């Protein structure tokens, strides 16, 4: 019954990997990501769980005549932060899914 030993080994490996994945996800969720726009005029700080933690807007970019530009900068900074979260998540979690067809 050599096949059974292999199966147990595989299960152990899977459990080990799941633990490592959980740890990696935990670590990601504690990280903070900063997105900026307008050369740092607007900064958005986001958690690894894509929660916006902080938005900083330099007062010189606040122009009542041009609210649209400010909205665009906030959008751009938010998307920048989101992209950084996604890139880091893919880089971190990608190591676990190489060669495996696991849907996320």
GUNU-563407 format. One record per residue: residue in three letters; x negated, z negated, y negated of N, C-alpha, C, O in turn. Coordinates in steps of 0.02 Angstrom, whole numbers, padded with zeros to 5 digits. Layout:
<rs>
res, nX, nZ, nY, caX, caZ, caY, cX, cZ, cY, oX, oZ, oY
ALA, X, Z, Y, X, Z, Y, X, Z, Y, X, Z, Y;
...
</rs>
This chain:
<rs>
res, nX, nZ, nY, caX, caZ, caY, cX, cZ, cY, oX, oZ, oY
UNK, -00042, 00000, 00060, 00000, 00000, 00000, -00044, 00000, -00063, -00036, -00043, -00106;
UNK, -00089, 00047, -00067, -00133, 00049, -00125, -00096, 00070, -00188, -00116, 00052, -00244;
UNK, -00042, 00106, -00180, -00003, 00130, -00237, 00024, 00074, -00280, 00030, 00080, -00341;
UNK, 00041, 00017, -00248, 00071, -00039, -00284, 00020, -00069, -00333, 00039, -00087, -00390;
UNK, -00042, -00075, -00313, -00094, -00103, -00356, -00102, -00061, -00419, -00110, -00088, -00474;
UNK, -00100, 00005, -00410, -00106, 00049, -00467, -00048, 00040, -00515, -00057, 00041, -00576;
UNK, 00011, 00030, -00487, 00070, 00021, -00528, 00064, -00043, -00569, 00080, -00044, -00629;
UNK, 00041, -00096, -00538, 00033, -00160, -00573, -00020, -00154, -00628, -00012, -00180, -00683;
UNK, -00073, -00118, -00612, -00125, -00106, -00661, -00098, -00070, -00722, -00112, -00087, -00779;
UNK, -00058, -00020, -00708, -00029, 00020, -00761, 00017, -00023, -00805, 00017, -00017, -00866;
UNK, 00056, -00066, -00772, 00101, -00110, -00809, 00061, -00158, -00854, 00080, -00171, -00911;
UNK, 00005, -00184, -00826, -00038, -00228, -00865, -00065, -00193, -00926, -00066, -00220, -00981;
UNK, -00088, -00131, -00915, -00115, -00091, -00970, -00061, -00080, -01024, -00075, -00085, -01084;
UNK, 00000, -00065, -01002, 00055, -00053, -01049, 00069, -00116, -01089, 00080, -00113, -01150;
UNK, 00070, -00173, -01056, 00083, -00237, -01090, 00028, -00252, -01141, 00042, -00275, -01197;
UNK, -00034, -00238, -01121, -00091, -00249, -01166, -00083, -00205, -01228, -00094, -00227, -01285;
UNK, -00064, -00142, -01215, -00057, -00095, -01270, 00001, -00114, -01316, -00004, -00109, -01377;
UNK, 00056, -00137, -01286, 00113, -00158, -01326, 00094, -00217, -01371, 00115, -00220, -01429;
UNK, 00055, -00262, -01344, 00032, -00320, -01383, -00011, -00297, -01442, -00003, -00320, -01499;
UNK, -00056, -00250, -01427, -00100, -00224, -01480, -00059, -00186, -01533, -00073, -00191, -01593;
UNK, -00009, -00149, -01510, 00034, -00112, -01557, 00072, -00161, -01602, 00078, -00150, -01662;
UNK, 00097, -00214, -01572, 00134, -00264, -01611, 00088, -00297, -01662, 00108, -00308, -01720;
UNK, 00026, -00311, -01642, -00022, -00341, -01688, -00038, -00293, -01745, -00044, -00314, -01803;
UNK, -00046, -00230, -01728, -00062, -00179, -01779, -00004, -00172, -01829, -00015, -00166, -01889;
UNK, 00057, -00173, -01802, 00116, -00168, -01845, 00122, -00229, -01891, 00138, -00224, -01950;
UNK, 00107, -00287, -01862, 00109, -00349, -01900, 00059, -00346, -01958, 00074, -00365, -02014;
UNK, -00001, -00322, -01942, -00054, -00317, -01992, -00034, -00268, -02047, -00044, -00280, -02106;
UNK, -00004, -00212, -02026, 00020, -00162, -02075, 00071, -00192, -02123, 00069, -00179, -02183;
UNK, 00116, -00232, -02095, 00170, -00258, -02136, 00145, -00308, -02188, 00180, -00320, -02238;
UNK, 00086, -00336, -02177, 00060, -00384, -02226, 00017, -00350, -02280, 00001, -00381, -02330;
UNK, 00000, -00286, -02268, -00041, -00251, -02317, 00001, -00230, -02377, 00062, -00224, -02373;
UNK, -00033, -00219, -02433, 00000, -00193, -02493, -00031, -00127, -02511, -00092, -00117, -02507;
UNK, 00011, -00081, -02533, -00011, -00014, -02550, 00008, -00001, -02623, 00063, -00017, -02645;
UNK, -00038, 00030, -02659, -00028, 00042, -02729, -00023, 00117, -02742, -00068, 00155, -02724;
UNK, 00032, 00137, -02773, 00039, 00207, -02793, 00037, 00209, -02869, 00064, 00165, -02903;
UNK, 00003, 00261, -02895, -00001, 00266, -02968, 00019, 00336, -02991, 00018, 00384, -02952;
UNK, 00037, 00341, -03054, 00052, 00405, -03084, 00032, 00402, -03158, 00026, 00348, -03187;
UNK, 00022, 00461, -03187, 00005, 00464, -03257, -00061, 00430, -03272, -00069, 00399, -03324;
UNK, -00108, 00437, -03226, -00174, 00407, -03237, -00171, 00331, -03242, -00208, 00301, -03281;
UNK, -00127, 00301, -03202, -00122, 00228, -03201, -00071, 00200, -03252, -00067, 00140, -03261;
UNK, -00034, 00245, -03284, 00017, 00223, -03331, 00074, 00185, -03295, 00102, 00137, -03321;
UNK, 00089, 00209, -03234, 00139, 00176, -03193, 00108, 00160, -03125, 00077, 00203, -03094;
UNK, 00117, 00098, -03104, 00091, 00076, -03039, 00148, 00046, -02999, 00186, 00005, -03024;
UNK, 00154, 00067, -02936, 00204, 00039, -02891, 00167, 00007, -02833, 00126, 00039, -02801;
UNK, 00183, -00056, -02820, 00152, -00091, -02763, 00205, -00097, -02709, 00262, -00119, -02722;
UNK, 00186, -00078, -02648, 00233, -00075, -02592, 00204, -00110, -02532, 00143, -00109, -02521;
UNK, 00247, -00141, -02492, 00224, -00173, -02431, 00218, -00120, -02376, 00242, -00064, -02384;
UNK, 00187, -00139, -02321, 00181, -00093, -02264, 00248, -00078, -02233, 00254, -00033, -02192;
UNK, 00299, -00115, -02253, 00367, -00103, -02227, 00409, -00064, -02278, 00470, -00062, -02275;
UNK, 00373, -00032, -02325, 00404, 00011, -02376, 00452, -00026, -02421, 00503, 00000, -02443;
UNK, 00435, -00088, -02436, 00474, -00127, -02483, 00436, -00127, -02549, 00376, -00143, -02550;
UNK, 00470, -00109, -02603, 00437, -00109, -02668, 00428, -00182, -02691, 00477, -00219, -02698;
UNK, 00366, -00202, -02702, 00351, -00271, -02721, 00343, -00279, -02796, 00359, -00331, -02824;
UNK, 00318, -00226, -02828, 00303, -00232, -02899, 00300, -00163, -02930, 00277, -00115, -02899;
UNK, 00323, -00159, -02992, 00315, -00098, -03031, 00286, -00118, -03098, 00313, -00161, -03133;
UNK, 00230, -00087, -03117, 00200, -00101, -03181, 00201, -00038, -03223, 00182, 00016, -03200;
UNK, 00223, -00045, -03285, 00228, 00012, -03330, 00191, -00007, -03395, 00209, -00055, -03429;
UNK, 00141, 00033, -03411, 00104, 00020, -03474, 00150, 00036, -03532, 00187, 00086, -03531;
UNK, 00148, -00006, -03583, 00198, 00002, -03637, 00190, 00067, -03676, 00238, 00091, -03705;
UNK, 00129, 00095, -03677, 00121, 00157, -03716, 00157, 00217, -03684, 00166, 00269, -03717;
UNK, 00178, 00210, -03622, 00214, 00265, -03589, 00290, 00257, -03598, 00329, 00301, -03581;
UNK, 00311, 00200, -03625, 00382, 00188, -03637, 00402, 00220, -03704, 00387, 00194, -03757;
UNK, 00435, 00278, -03698, 00455, 00315, -03757, 00531, 00328, -03754, 00554, 00366, -03711;
UNK, 00569, 00295, -03798, 00642, 00303, -03796, 00663, 00377, -03803, 00718, 00396, -03782;
UNK, 00619, 00417, -03834, 00634, 00488, -03843, 00623, 00527, -03778, 00650, 00582, -03770;
UNK, 00585, 00498, -03733, 00567, 00535, -03672, 00574, 00491, -03610, 00525, 00477, -03575;
UNK, 00635, 00471, -03597, 00649, 00429, -03539, 00635, 00468, -03474, 00614, 00438, -03424;
UNK, 00647, 00533, -03476, 00638, 00574, -03416, 00566, 00572, -03391, 00555, 00568, -03330;
UNK, 00519, 00573, -03437, 00449, 00571, -03416, 00434, 00505, -03380, 00399, 00505, -03329;
UNK, 00460, 00451, -03406, 00450, 00386, -03375, 00481, 00384, -03305, 00451, 00358, -03258;
UNK, 00541, 00412, -03299, 00574, 00414, -03233, 00532, 00455, -03185, 00524, 00436, -03127;
UNK, 00505, 00512, -03208, 00462, 00554, -03166, 00400, 00516, -03144, 00379, 00521, -03086;
UNK, 00370, 00478, -03190, 00310, 00440, -03173, 00325, 00386, -03121, 00286, 00375, -03075;
UNK, 00381, 00351, -03130, 00401, 00298, -03082, 00412, 00330, -03013, 00391, 00303, -02962;
UNK, 00447, 00387, -03013, 00459, 00423, -02950, 00393, 00443, -02917, 00383, 00433, -02857;
UNK, 00349, 00473, -02957, 00285, 00496, -02931, 00244, 00438, -02903, 00213, 00444, -02850;
UNK, 00243, 00382, -02939, 00204, 00324, -02916, 00234, 00296, -02852, 00198, 00275, -02807;
UNK, 00301, 00295, -02848, 00334, 00270, -02788, 00318, 00314, -02728, 00303, 00290, -02674;
UNK, 00322, 00380, -02738, 00307, 00427, -02684, 00233, 00423, -02663, 00217, 00431, -02604;
UNK, 00190, 00410, -02712, 00119, 00402, -02697, 00108, 00341, -02652, 00071, 00344, -02603;
UNK, 00141, 00286, -02669, 00136, 00224, -02629, 00164, 00236, -02559, 00135, 00216, -02509;
UNK, 00222, 00270, -02555, 00254, 00286, -02490, 00207, 00327, -02447, 00200, 00313, -02387;
UNK, 00175, 00376, -02476, 00129, 00420, -02439, 00071, 00378, -02411, 00050, 00389, -02354;
UNK, 00046, 00332, -02451, -00009, 00289, -02428, 00013, 00246, -02369, -00025, 00236, -02321;
UNK, 00073, 00219, -02373, 00100, 00178, -02317, 00105, 00222, -02255, 00083, 00202, -02201;
UNK, 00134, 00283, -02263, 00142, 00328, -02206, 00074, 00348, -02176, 00066, 00348, -02115;
UNK, 00027, 00365, -02219, -00040, 00385, -02195, -00072, 00329, -02154, -00099, 00341, -02100;
UNK, -00069, 00269, -02181, -00099, 00211, -02148, -00063, 00196, -02082, -00094, 00181, -02032;
UNK, 00004, 00200, -02084, 00044, 00188, -02024, 00027, 00239, -01970, 00017, 00221, -01912;
UNK, 00023, 00302, -01989, 00007, 00354, -01940, -00063, 00346, -01913, -00075, 00355, -01853;
UNK, -00110, 00328, -01956, -00179, 00318, -01934, -00183, 00259, -01886, -00218, 00262, -01836;
UNK, -00148, 00204, -01903, -00151, 00144, -01863, -00114, 00152, -01797, -00140, 00137, -01744;
UNK, -00053, 00176, -01801, -00012, 00181, -01741, -00029, 00243, -01699, -00016, 00245, -01639;
UNK, -00059, 00292, -01732, -00077, 00354, -01696, -00126, 00342, -01640, -00125, 00378, -01590;
UNK, -00169, 00292, -01648, -00219, 00278, -01596, -00185, 00256, -01530, -00213, 00264, -01476;
UNK, -00124, 00230, -01536, -00089, 00206, -01476, -00051, 00263, -01442, -00036, 00259, -01382;
UNK, -00035, 00315, -01479, 00009, 00366, -01451, -00030, 00429, -01431, 00000, 00477, -01406;
UNK, -00096, 00429, -01442, -00135, 00486, -01421, -00125, 00498, -01347, -00133, 00453, -01305;
UNK, -00108, 00560, -01331, -00100, 00578, -01261, -00036, 00552, -01229, -00025, 00561, -01169;
UNK, 00005, 00518, -01268, 00069, 00493, -01241, 00125, 00522, -01282, 00120, 00527, -01343;
UNK, 00177, 00542, -01250, 00234, 00569, -01287, 00285, 00515, -01298, 00340, 00516, -01270;
UNK, 00268, 00467, -01341, 00313, 00413, -01357, 00349, 00427, -01423, 00316, 00437, -01474;
UNK, 00413, 00429, -01421, 00449, 00439, -01485, 00448, 00374, -01525, 00455, 00320, -01497;
UNK, 00440, 00380, -01590, 00440, 00320, -01633, 00505, 00315, -01669, 00515, 00269, -01708;
</rs>
